[in-house]
Amino acid sequence: MKKTIIDLFENSVKLYPNNPFLWEKTTKFEPTTYKQVQEQVYQVGAGLMALGVKKGDNMALLSEGRNAWIIGELAMFYAGATNVPLSIKLEEANDLLFRLVHADVKYIMVSGNQLKKIRSIMDQLPLVEKVIVLDELKEYQEKEIAWSEVTKLGKDYLASHSMDEFLAVGQSLQNDDYATITYTSGTTADPKGVILTHRNYTANVEQSLSCVDIDDTWRTLIILPLDHCFAHVVGFYIFMSKGASVATVQVGRTPLETLKNIPLNIKEFKPHLILSVPALAKNFKKNIEQGIRAQGKNVVRLFNFALKVGYIYNGDGGKDKGRGIRCLLKPLVNLFDKILFSKVRVNFGGHLKFFIGGGALLDKDLQKFYYAIGLPMYQGYGLSEATPVISTNGPKHHTFGSSGVLVRPLELKICDADGKELPTGEKGEIVIHGENVMAGYWKNPVSTAETVRNGWLYTGDMGYMGHDGLLYVLGRFKSLLIGSDGEKYSPEGIEEALVEHSSCIDQLILYNNQNPYTVALIVPNKEHLKRHLAHQSLDLSSEKGREEAIKIIQSQIDRFRKGGDLAALFPDRWLPSTFAVLPEPFTEQNGMVNSTMKIVRGKIEKAYAARIDHLYTAEGKNILNEENKNSLI
């Protein structure tokens, strides 16, 4: 049966014409109904046809989240085009240029804020015929045209052509026609263009709704970039399919201003569901804790005690909550909820039922924190190549530390390094089969053949299916620590724990590629180090201060060793015997983390190859080496 994104949209307009669909804020949040969105989509879609957009053309979209983003993408589909959504975080001309050239992009939709990036590389984009600017400008350069002008062209086109003629292109699209080419800022060399078809999207909408119940009264505020596959499907298309409401964050003059608008907009718009990634979850937690600290020591003590009671009562969440003798804590849990946690929830609008977390793994402590304050953050799992949702925790089934139940219908198997299927409970590579598996990588048959075999997607992630029917994701299948004796271990859990429990470590990756011992590359938290040093009347400007700072980092790692309060969490051999202190953090700008804030291990190892080699020398094994001290200056 034909089920394209256009079919999905048309069906929702028919069922919910007067429901508010898109919300956008300039001075206050204003709604646009499904019927009104359809009118705008038709006008822009017809305008694209008038400009010369043909079925099968690739268009790019580079903009902050806003109504025009969503209307623009739907309009592309009506013109028969494929969208190449681009991250606004792509600062480097070569990153942006690579995608635009590689994807054979002919038309670009771009916001006023992002236009300078396109202008700086236009001379290297001979294929591009038009640049559609979403904001009104005083003057336009060659090949540029205003969004309002495209809308006007569309109105004229619709006046001189029949509606059937206009709709014929969009309705001719089939399930296997390409909808988007999404570039993964993966953990390898050049980004790969993930081709997702119309049916990939509509199938993943159906699959996701098998785990989460929403209806046409629900509202979401999309705080993730819309080029993000997760935001695309769960934030936008799922809500669209149910006649529900979608708002975007008010765009500020700078990225920082937009970031500051997120908590304000959440409070104003009062969403029922928010999608998050670990980096944002940590930020929200920090803001909550700051708010509590501002109310004085007694409130901090009470809040921490209330959390402790909540943690004990909730156990591992789901069926474990309030089990056995712990049920006696229920009156206390209810009391703390009333006097403390309900006041915290007001800052999230008061209607928020839960968060869904995607991207990198969300650590267990964060999940416990949000669950205790009555704002569950359910861990999900997926990847762009799976459009992206594979599994998720939700109100019906959840256990901290798991990635939840599989979406339905979907087949999943766990395989060893030779591709042999493993039994329940055994760790291996997560391999899936379903209508949400991508069509392949754009112009990359070699990678496509490696990743999709006989319709099965080899995710490259390691995990196991629990006997409880939940999926447990453990990190990358191939980013293993490998000891000199060939024993293997996944580093992600240790890395997360070291960062979570060490105030003076901001970021860290472990390394062991058949070496005698494990080492770490560490990005220090200099502010915390300075605070520790101040107690000893030292700072980072003196050699003694820098040596002491390095010893503080070591002491925080030692908590995981024998005799430490966190000993026995991990095998000793995978804890770092020595470490390199790095002079700068891992950021998107230097290519060390990708757009979902996942660390790009390969790039870091390559950039710091000399430092890693040094750690396996006698001088490097001594943590007080000159390179470490110099990195703290």
Summary of the structure (lengths in Angstrom):
residues: 633
radius of gyration: 25.6
end to end distance: 63.9
largest distance: 81.0
contacts: 2162
relative contact order: 0.08
helix: 42%
strand: 21%
